[in-house]
């Protein structure tokens, strides 16, 4: 695509042509109102059984937790599905701390220093799964989260304010009822920059939930990468041409005289025509913009706006 763009606009440096193709591809994925089918994904959410064997030594102001022999053995035995560095540490009903490191012997490192009043050796504790990393860095939000065994569906529209009113101490635990936004993971490592969500109440069972959701879309990484087959090179190159002619108009001292605004307009018209074609083609498969009649689940999530029908469904 960059080579094609250079063929149309020879004045563009090749590295900048790559940049414009990248920018165009990301702009198309982020197009307002476009729920592209390839940006939908499904994934599993395994929830671990809390660990509380043995006791720990904690000190106010220190991020380190030292486990006794029983605790250390339990930590080492944890499996790879929910590694200890993705779980949370808590003493009683106190502060919830993210575990960010384990020395594989008996020492945990918390994301923030321990500040709860109960401290010292012989302290009871729990390591459990409360906050979970999204499956991809560009994850937006859930379409559904369900228990495939019982068929129970978790609420995906509950806000943190609502949960704080119901359970400010996060005292409740057992079977989750909802997933709510938590934070962007700021800890260096494999999950840096990933969105995180809270399962509430905190799960206490080794269970696997099935989730579906939407992602924003990531750019190309290598020059050999290709876009999904649902969309062609032509629409990406058309938008890249618009950006290329914009560059030429702003740098006439390098690209030569001429009025590139007409070419910008023609490229934008070509892009919008092709975008409509691909959007309608993709929507014929996914149907995610159309609601024939609101179901009870949708009614509870109102207001809901249909971009296609330009209609808002509200109580």
Secondary structure, DSSP 8 states (H G I E B T S, - for coil): -HHHHHHH-TTS-HHHHHHHHHHHHHHHHT-TT---GGGEEEEEEEE---B--S-EEE-TT--EEEE-HHHHHHHHT--STT-GGGSEEESTTS--EEEEEE-SSSEEEESS----S--EEEE--EEE--EEE-SSTTEEEEEEEE-TTT--EEBSS--HHHHHHH-TT---EES--EEEEEEE--SSSTTTT-EEEEEESEE-S-EEEEEEEEE------STT----TTS-HHHHHHHHHHHHHHHHHHTHHHH-SS-THHHHHHHHHHHHHHHHHHHHHHHHHH-TT--SS--HHHHHT--EEETTTTEEE--
